[in-house]
Amino acid sequence: MAKGKQAGFLEFQREAPAYRDIQVRIGDFMSVEAPLGEPALNRQVQRCMDCGVPFCHAYGCPVGNRVPDYCDELALGNWKRALELLHSTNNFPEFTGRICPALCEASCTLSLHDEPTICRHIEMQISERGWKEGWIQPVYPEKKTDKRVAIVGSGPSGLAAAQQLVRMGHEVVVFEQSDRIGGLLRYGIPNFKLEKKIIDRRLDQMVQEGVRFETETVVGVDLSARYLLKNYDAVLLALGTSKARDLPVPGRELRGIHPAMELLTQQTRLLSGDTIDPDTLIDPAGKDVVVIGGGDTGADCVGTVLRRGARSVVQVELLDAPPLERPAGNPWPEWPRILRTSSSHDEGCRQLWSVLTREFIGSEQVEGISCTEIQWEDRTFKEIPGSAFQLDAQLVLLSMGFSPDADSPVVKDFALATDDRGAVAVDERYHTSKERVFATGDVVTGASLVVRSIDHGRRCAEHLHRYLMD
């Protein structure tokens, strides 16, 4: 055991990675976070208590990352072994090490009375060391099977399942309706949180392992369900939740009101060198921007429009502001339902809580929003008399979440059973109502975290493999 390892939390304070200076980072779309140096990282891994019941691993982390084990290895200088432990539970630690909200840290035993171990950043550093040293190489199966699997969708759950299945010896083809692979990872998360070269190097590894990718292919339109079932032994649907919630209030038809994903997708395309039609270009420069919705996607929109030169940004949320500390009914090791801000909010955003959008104002182009303050009681709200106000807005971005699309061409063509949310119904083995058709990720669970989608894809791949072998 490394010197001071078990008592390191008494000796060292938490040192989280710093953000780049605001005035510098809003001038580009590079990562906002600056990695810790190796001496500081060594101090941080020694803060892991090696506690008797590692809630970070057993309760917090959806993929079950073995935090105490890889911290032990790093404390001893065994980086390669730490990477092996990390890859044993997580296909893409370089993704989650950047964008995960770190459920593991919330359930860290240290967080009861102190600051938790910086698990997320440690994982990112382990994976980056692996890429730098050339330790991350294609993994090939001991033997090939004669089974073929078609995967529809290339988000985190589809990619995790694809890598697991190809390593089990199956032939895997991933069909993606977009022009590039990655789904939400590519077009839903801005570069300042996840640069796309990070995705591309992992995709290169998967191609070497034998995964085939087919882009610009819409299953249910370009390829039929019948074709897939005829040519593949199993089909796995990893469609995600592409149906954005709308806000049907007066004035919704005005120009300048867009779903959040339109902006985020367009920005990724611009940074990838694509040409955008000037008639469809969303240009925040010099405008007052209002983002409706207080979640992570809304925060991503905030950071994006600030980098594009917005004059002002306001983020509006219907719900009450969360408390600063854990409420009584939200004990450790549960995820703390407290107020959080992102790097984007620090860059120049005003947040408004408990606000109802009543109407979009303007003639042809949106010019403002009519709002009212509300009060919540027993999961219902009422408007506060005399609290009406207006916000200037020449650009409005709707970021109120996503839901599964029961009317998508894929679901319709396969004639799949869905639940009351529109999600594809599966049994405990991820099998849908259609023989040989499986489903995983957000299309089953509803919109969730990338780390949960990776876990879902891995679990589904295991059940699908057993099905094929039986």
C-alpha positions in Angstrom: 0.0 0.0 0.0 1.3 3.5 -0.9 2.5 5.6 2.0 -0.4 7.5 3.6 -2.9 5.8 1.4 -5.5 4.8 4.0 -5.2 8.1 5.9 -4.6 10.4 2.9 -8.0 12.0 3.4 -6.7 13.4 6.7 -3.6 14.8 5.1 -4.8 16.1 1.8 -7.7 18.4 0.8 -9.7 17.9 -2.3 -8.2 19.6 -5.3 -10.6 19.6 -8.2 -9.4 20.4 -11.7 -9.6 24.1 -12.5 -11.4 25.7 -15.4 -9.5 27.8 -17.9 -9.9 31.5 -17.5 -13.4 32.7 -18.6 -12.2 35.4 -20.9 -10.0 32.9 -22.7 -12.3 29.9 -22.9 -15.4 31.8 -24.2 -13.2 32.7 -27.2 -13.0 29.1 -28.4 -14.8 25.7 -28.2 -11.9 23.8 -26.6 -12.3 21.9 -23.3 -13.1 24.2 -20.4 -11.3 22.0 -17.9 -7.5 22.0 -17.3 -6.2 18.6 -16.0 -4.4 18.3 -12.7 -0.7 17.7 -12.8 0.6 14.2 -11.7 1.8 15.3 -8.2 -1.6 16.8 -7.4 -3.4 13.7 -8.9 -1.2 11.4 -6.7 -2.4 13.3 -3.6 -6.0 12.9 -4.7 -5.9 9.2 -5.2 -4.5 8.9 -1.7 -7.6 10.6 -0.4 -9.6 7.4 -1.2 -10.4 5.9 2.2 -10.4 2.3 1.0 -13.6 2.1 3.1 -15.1 -1.3 4.0 -18.2 -0.8 1.8 -17.3 1.3 -1.3 -20.7 3.0 -2.0 -19.0 4.7 -5.0 -18.7 1.4 -6.7 -21.6 -0.6 -5.3 -24.3 2.1 -5.1 -23.3 5.3 -7.0 -21.7 4.4 -10.3 -24.1 2.9 -12.8 -21.3 0.9 -14.5 -19.8 -0.2 -11.2 -16.3 1.4 -11.7 -13.9 -0.1 -9.1 -12.8 3.3 -7.6 -10.9 2.0 -4.6 -9.0 -0.6 -6.7 -7.8 1.8 -9.4 -6.9 4.4 -6.7 -4.8 1.8 -5.0 -3.0 1.0 -8.3 -2.4 4.7 -9.1 -1.1 5.3 -5.6 1.5 2.6 -6.3 2.2 4.0 -9.8 0.6 1.2 -11.6 -1.2 3.2 -14.3 -1.6 0.3 -16.8 -3.3 -1.9 -14.2 -5.6 1.0 -13.2 -6.6 1.3 -16.9 -7.3 -2.4 -17.0 -9.6 -2.2 -14.0 -11.4 0.8 -15.5 -12.0 -0.9 -18.8 -13.3 -3.9 -17.1 -16.5 -2.0 -16.3 -16.5 1.0 -18.7 -16.0 0.9 -22.4 -15.5 4.7 -22.7 -14.0 6.2 -19.5 -12.6 9.1 -21.6 -16.3 10.1 -22.3 -17.6 9.7 -18.7 -14.4 11.2 -17.3 -15.4 14.4 -19.0 -19.2 14.6 -19.0 -20.5 12.4 -16.2 -22.1 14.2 -13.2 -20.1 11.8 -11.0 -22.7 9.9 -9.1 -19.8 8.0 -7.6 -18.6 11.2 -5.9 -22.0 11.9 -4.4 -22.0 8.5 -2.7 -18.3 8.6 -1.6 -18.1 7.9 2.1 -15.9 11.0 2.5 -18.9 13.1 1.3 -20.7 12.4 4.6 -18.5 14.9 6.4 -15.9 16.1 3.9 -15.2 16.6 0.2 -15.3 13.4 -1.9 -12.6 11.8 -3.9 -12.4 13.3 -7.4 -13.3 10.0 -9.1 -14.5 11.5 -12.4 -11.2 13.4 -13.1 -9.1 10.5 -12.0 -10.8 8.2 -14.5 -10.3 10.8 -17.3 -6.6 11.0 -16.4 -6.2 7.2 -16.4 -7.8 6.9 -19.9 -5.8 9.7 -21.3 -2.6 8.1 -20.0 -3.7 4.9 -21.7 -4.1 6.7 -25.1 -0.8 8.5 -24.7 1.2 5.4 -23.8 -0.4 3.3 -26.6 -2.0 0.9 -24.1 -5.4 1.2 -25.7 -5.4 -1.2 -28.6 -8.0 -3.2 -30.5 -9.3 -6.2 -28.5 -10.0 -9.3 -30.6 -12.2 -12.3 -29.6 -10.6 -15.7 -29.0 -12.9 -17.1 -31.7 -15.5 -15.9 -34.1 -19.1 -17.0 -34.1 -21.3 -17.2 -37.2 -23.8 -14.8 -35.8 -24.6 -11.4 -37.3 -26.1 -8.5 -35.2 -27.6 -5.2 -36.6 -27.5 -2.3 -34.2 -29.7 0.7 -35.0 -28.3 3.9 -33.4 -24.8 4.9 -32.5 -25.2 6.8 -29.2 -23.5 5.6 -26.0 -25.7 2.5 -25.5 -25.4 1.4 -29.1 -21.6 1.9 -29.2 -21.1 0.1 -25.9 -23.2 -2.9 -27.0 -21.5 -3.0 -30.4 -18.0 -3.1 -28.8 -19.0 -5.8 -26.3 -20.7 -8.0 -29.0 -17.8 -7.7 -31.5 -15.4 -8.7 -28.8 -17.6 -11.8 -28.1 -17.0 -12.9 -31.7 -20.1 -11.7 -33.4 -20.3 -9.7 -36.7 -21.7 -6.3 -35.8 -23.0 -3.6 -38.1 -24.2 -0.3 -36.7 -26.8 1.7 -38.7 -26.9 5.5 -38.0 -29.4 7.9 -39.6 -27.1 10.9 -39.3 -24.0 11.6 -41.4 -21.6 10.9 -38.6 -21.3 8.3 -35.8 -21.9 9.2 -32.2 -25.5 10.2 -31.7 -25.9 12.4 -28.6 -22.2 12.2 -27.9 -21.4 14.0 -31.2 -24.4 16.2 -31.9 -25.9 16.8 -28.4 -22.8 17.7 -26.3 -20.7 20.7 -27.2 -17.0 20.5 -27.9 -16.1 22.5 -24.8 -17.3 19.5 -22.8 -16.4 16.7 -25.2 -14.1 17.4 -28.1 -15.0 15.2 -31.1 -11.5 13.9 -31.6 -12.0 12.0 -28.3 -14.9 10.1 -29.9 -13.2 9.6 -33.2 -10.1 7.8 -31.8 -12.4 5.3 -29.9 -14.4 4.7 -33.1 -11.1 4.0 -34.9 -10.4 1.3 -32.3 -13.9 -0.2 -32.8 -13.4 -0.3 -36.6 -10.2 -2.2 -36.2 -12.0 -4.6 -33.9 -14.4 -5.3 -36.7 -17.5 -3.1 -36.1 -18.9 -1.8 -39.4 -20.6 1.6 -39.4 -23.3 2.6 -42.0 -24.3 6.2 -41.8 -27.2 8.1 -43.4 -29.4 5.0 -43.2 -32.9 5.4 -41.7 -34.2 2.0 -40.7 -37.9 1.9 -41.5 -37.4 4.0 -44.6 -34.1 3.1 -46.3 -33.9 -0.4 -44.8 -37.0 -2.3 -43.6 -37.4 -4.3 -40.5 -38.0 -7.3 -42.7 -34.7 -6.9 -44.4 -32.8 -6.7 -41.1 -34.6 -9.8 -39.7 -33.8 -11.7 -42.9 -30.1 -10.8 -43.0 -29.2 -10.7 -39.3 -29.6 -13.2 -36.4 -30.6 -10.4 -34.0 -31.4 -6.7 -34.1 -30.6 -4.3 -31.3 -32.4 -0.9 -31.2 -30.5 1.9 -29.5 -32.5 4.8 -30.8 -32.2 7.2 -28.0 -34.9 9.9 -27.3 -34.9 12.2 -30.2 -38.4 13.7 -29.6 -37.9 17.1 -27.9 -40.7 18.5 -25.7 -42.3 21.5 -27.3 -43.9 24.6 -25.7 -47.3 25.2 -27.5 -48.1 28.7 -26.2 -49.3 31.7 -28.3 -46.5 33.0 -30.6 -44.8 29.6 -30.9 -44.8 30.0 -34.7 -42.6 33.1 -34.7 -39.2 33.0 -36.2 -36.2 32.7 -33.9 -37.7 29.9 -31.6 -35.7 26.7 -31.9 -35.4 23.3 -30.1 -32.0 23.2 -28.3 -30.7 20.3 -30.4 -31.0 22.4 -33.5 -28.4 24.8 -32.1 -26.1 22.2 -30.6 -26.2 20.0 -33.8 -25.5 23.0 -36.0 -22.6 24.1 -33.8 -21.0 20.7 -34.1 -21.4 20.8 -37.8 -19.8 24.2 -38.1 -16.8 23.1 -36.0 -16.6 20.0 -38.2 -16.2 22.2 -41.3 -19.7 21.8 -42.7 -21.4 24.5 -44.6 -24.7 25.7 -43.1 -27.4 27.3 -45.3 -27.6 31.0 -44.3 -31.4 30.7 -44.3 -31.2 28.0 -41.5 -28.2 29.4 -39.6 -29.0 30.1 -35.9 -26.9 33.2 -35.2 -26.9 34.4 -31.5 -24.4 37.2 -32.2 -25.6 40.5 -30.7 -28.9 39.0 -29.5 -30.7 38.7 -26.2 -31.1 34.9 -25.8 -33.6 33.1 -23.5 -33.1 29.4 -22.8 -36.2 27.7 -21.5 -35.3 24.7 -19.4 -32.8 24.4 -16.5 -31.1 21.1 -17.3 -27.7 20.2 -18.7 -28.8 20.7 -22.3 -30.0 24.2 -21.5 -26.6 24.9 -19.8 -24.9 23.6 -23.0 -26.9 26.1 -25.0 -25.9 28.9 -22.6 -22.2 28.1 -23.2 -22.7 27.8 -26.9 -24.4 31.1 -27.5 -22.0 33.0 -25.2 -19.1 31.7 -27.4 -21.1 32.9 -30.5 -21.4 36.4 -29.2 -24.8 36.7 -27.6 -25.5 40.1 -26.0 -27.2 38.6 -22.9 -28.4 35.1 -21.8 -31.3 34.2 -19.4 -32.1 30.7 -18.5 -35.7 30.2 -17.4 -36.9 27.2 -15.3 -40.5 26.2 -14.4 -39.5 24.4 -11.2 -38.3 26.0 -7.9 -34.6 26.5 -7.3 -33.1 23.5 -5.5 -31.8 24.0 -2.0 -28.2 24.7 -1.3 -27.9 21.7 1.0 -29.5 18.2 1.1 -33.1 18.3 2.2 -34.2 15.9 5.0 -35.7 13.4 2.7 -32.6 13.1 0.5 -29.9 11.4 2.7 -26.5 10.2 1.7 -25.6 8.1 -0.4 -28.5 9.2 -2.6 -27.8 11.7 -5.4 -28.1 15.1 -3.7 -30.9 17.2 -5.1 -29.2 20.5 -4.5 -28.5 23.6 -6.6 -25.8 23.1 -9.1 -24.2 25.4 -11.7 -22.1 24.6 -14.6 -19.1 26.3 -16.2 -21.4 27.8 -18.7 -23.4 29.6 -16.0 -20.2 31.1 -14.6 -19.5 32.6 -18.0 -22.4 35.1 -17.9 -25.9 33.8 -17.5 -28.8 34.9 -15.4 -31.0 32.1 -14.0 -34.7 32.5 -13.2 -36.6 29.9 -11.2 -40.4 29.3 -10.8 -41.2 31.1 -14.0 -44.0 30.2 -16.4 -43.8 31.2 -20.0 -47.2 32.6 -21.1 -46.6 33.9 -24.6 -43.9 34.7 -27.2 -44.1 38.3 -28.3 -43.4 39.6 -31.8 -44.9 40.1 -35.3 -43.0 37.7 -37.5 -39.8 37.4 -35.5 -39.7 36.8 -31.8 -38.9 39.9 -29.8 -39.7 38.9 -26.3 -41.4 36.6 -23.8 -44.3 37.2 -21.5 -43.7 35.4 -18.2 -45.3 35.0 -14.8 -43.8 33.9 -11.5 -45.4 30.8 -9.9 -45.6 29.1 -6.6 -45.5 25.3 -6.2 -47.6 23.4 -3.7 -48.0 19.6 -3.7 -46.6 19.1 -7.2 -48.9 21.7 -8.7 -48.4 25.4 -9.2 -50.4 28.6 -9.2 -49.5 31.9 -10.7 -48.6 34.7 -8.3 -50.9 37.7 -8.9 -49.2 40.8 -10.1 -45.9 39.0 -10.9 -46.1 39.2 -14.7 -43.0 40.5 -16.5 -41.4 40.4 -19.9 -38.0 39.3 -21.2 -36.3 40.7 -24.3 -35.5 37.8 -26.7 -34.5 37.8 -30.3 -33.6 34.1 -30.0 -35.3 31.5 -27.8 -34.0 28.0 -27.3 -36.4 25.3 -26.0 -34.6 22.8 -23.7 -37.3 21.0 -21.7 -36.2 17.5 -22.1 -36.7 14.6 -24.5 -39.0 11.6 -24.7 -39.1 8.3 -26.7 -40.9 8.5 -30.0 -43.4 5.7 -30.3 -44.2 6.9 -33.8 -40.7 6.6 -35.2 -40.3 4.7 -38.5 -38.2 2.0 -36.7 -40.8 1.3 -33.9 -43.6 1.4 -36.5 -41.9 -0.9 -39.0 -41.0 -3.5 -36.3 -44.5 -3.1 -34.8 -43.1 -3.0 -31.3 -45.1 -2.8 -28.1 -44.5 0.5 -26.2 -45.4 1.6 -22.7 -47.4 4.7 -21.7 -44.4 6.9 -22.1 -43.8 5.8 -25.6 -40.7 3.9 -24.7 -40.1 0.5 -26.2 -41.2 -2.3 -23.9 -38.6 -4.9 -23.0 -38.4 -7.9 -20.6 -35.7 -8.5 -18.1 -33.4 -9.8 -20.9 -33.9 -6.6 -23.0 -36.1 -8.6 -25.5 -38.8 -6.6 -27.2 -42.3 -7.9 -28.2 -40.7 -8.9 -31.5 -38.7 -12.2 -31.7 -35.0 -11.6 -32.2 -35.3 -7.8 -31.6 -33.7 -6.2 -28.5 -33.7 -2.6 -27.3 -31.4 -0.7 -25.0 -30.7 2.8 -23.7 -32.9 5.8 -23.6 -35.5 4.3 -26.0 -36.3 2.0 -23.1 -35.5 4.0 -20.0 -36.4 7.5 -21.2 -33.8 10.3 -21.3 -30.9 9.5 -18.9 -27.2 9.9 -18.4 -24.5 8.8 -20.8 -23.0 6.6 -18.0 -26.4 4.8 -17.5 -26.7 4.3 -21.3 -23.2 2.7 -21.4 -24.3 0.3 -18.6 -27.6 -0.5 -20.3 -25.8 -1.3 -23.6 -23.3 -3.5 -21.8 -26.0 -5.5 -20.0 -28.1 -5.8 -23.1 -25.1 -7.1 -25.1 -24.6 -9.8 -22.5 -28.2 -11.0 -22.7 -28.1 -10.8 -26.5 -25.0 -12.9 -26.6 -26.5 -15.6 -24.4 -29.6 -15.6 -26.6 -27.5 -16.1 -29.8 -25.4 -18.8 -28.2 -28.4 -20.7 -26.9 
